[in-house]
């Protein structure tokens, strides 16, 4: 599990580690990268690494969550429609296409599921559901389904070389989310 840092030196060290990881992931498969190599590339000792992350998976989760924090700063969950949020999200994906392709090629988009699910809330994205007809226990499962839809749409968009327009994807994804 990654640790949220507020100390400026710790934040800088965390960035060194994540930048080192990103440099290595561009060169070879994720499975072949070791914590030792990340430390060597970041010029930090293993103890310093473990002060910030427990595993290299935690680096990926941190990077995914960092992307979602940046995306979240661009949307207003309470005032924007689902389609508007999706539009902004797909624009964000296009703007960050190169990094996304590295994660896709390495099979690391699976880490996005938890990050996406965290942003699917009953107050907004799930508010379109009829509360009278839905058992409250189902919300977590519905959030997981919506997350899976988003990841699948993104992966298919990548496989189609980003051919579809953002407007088309936002409309399609909204329909898939609420009428699977």
SULDAKA-V158138 format. One record per residue. SS is DSSP state (H for helix, E for strand, C for the rest). PSI is psi in degrees with one decimal (999 if undefined). BURIAL is I if it has 24 or more other C-alpha atoms within 12 Angstrom, else O. Layout:
BEGIN
SS;PSI;BURIAL
SS;PSI;BURIAL
END
This chain:
BEGIN
C;134.5;O
C;153.8;I
C;132.5;O
C;125.4;O
C;143.1;O
C;-23.7;O
C;131.6;O
H;-35.9;O
H;-41.7;O
H;-41.0;O
H;-43.4;O
H;-42.0;O
H;-42.8;I
H;-39.3;I
H;-39.7;I
H;-43.3;I
H;-46.1;I
H;-37.3;I
H;-39.6;O
H;-44.7;I
H;-46.1;I
H;-37.5;I
H;-43.1;O
H;-39.4;I
H;-23.8;I
C;-18.3;O
C;-33.2;O
C;171.7;O
C;145.5;O
H;-44.7;I
H;-26.5;O
H;-12.8;O
C;131.2;I
C;160.8;O
H;-38.8;I
H;-43.9;I
H;-39.9;I
H;-44.7;I
H;-43.8;I
H;-45.3;O
H;-35.9;I
H;-11.4;I
C;48.0;O
C;158.8;I
C;160.5;O
H;-38.7;O
H;-40.3;O
H;-42.5;I
H;-49.9;I
H;-13.3;I
H;-20.0;O
H;-35.7;I
C;150.1;I
C;-33.2;O
C;170.1;I
H;-26.5;I
H;-36.2;I
H;-30.5;I
H;-45.2;I
H;-45.1;I
H;-41.9;I
H;-44.7;I
H;-41.9;I
H;-47.2;I
H;-35.4;I
H;-41.9;O
H;-43.5;I
H;-33.8;I
H;-41.1;O
H;-44.6;O
H;-42.2;I
H;-33.2;I
C;-15.4;O
C;-8.0;O
C;155.7;I
C;99.7;O
C;-30.5;I
C;-26.5;O
C;-17.1;O
C;147.8;O
C;164.8;O
H;-43.1;I
H;-39.8;I
H;-41.9;I
H;-44.9;I
H;-39.6;I
H;-48.1;I
H;-41.1;I
H;-44.3;I
H;-33.5;I
H;-43.0;O
H;-42.5;I
H;-45.4;I
H;-41.3;O
H;-27.1;O
C;27.6;O
H;-45.8;O
H;-46.4;O
H;-41.0;I
H;-40.9;I
H;-36.2;I
H;-47.1;I
H;-39.8;I
H;-49.9;I
H;-30.8;O
C;0.2;I
C;28.3;O
C;1.2;I
H;-16.9;I
H;-26.0;I
H;-16.8;I
H;-21.8;I
H;-50.4;I
H;-38.8;I
H;-43.2;I
H;-45.7;I
H;-34.7;I
H;-26.3;O
H;-2.5;I
C;106.3;I
C;154.9;I
C;-32.1;I
C;-23.9;O
C;-81.5;O
H;-33.2;I
H;-4.1;I
H;-16.3;O
H;-12.9;O
C;148.9;O
C;105.7;O
C;-26.4;O
C;-28.0;O
C;-5.0;O
C;128.3;O
C;131.1;O
H;-23.3;O
H;-18.5;O
H;-18.3;O
H;-42.2;I
H;-38.4;O
H;-37.2;O
H;-41.5;I
H;-40.7;I
H;-39.1;I
H;-45.2;I
H;-41.6;I
H;-44.8;I
H;-39.5;I
H;-48.5;I
H;-45.9;I
H;-42.9;I
H;-42.6;O
H;-44.3;I
H;-45.6;I
H;-41.7;I
H;-37.7;O
H;-42.8;I
H;-47.4;I
H;-28.1;O
C;14.9;O
C;39.8;O
C;33.1;I
C;-35.6;O
C;150.9;O
C;158.6;O
H;-40.7;I
H;-45.5;O
H;-47.0;O
H;-39.4;I
H;-44.0;I
H;-46.6;I
H;-46.6;I
H;-41.0;I
H;-43.1;I
H;-42.2;O
H;-34.1;O
H;-36.7;I
H;-10.2;O
C;64.2;O
C;999;O
END
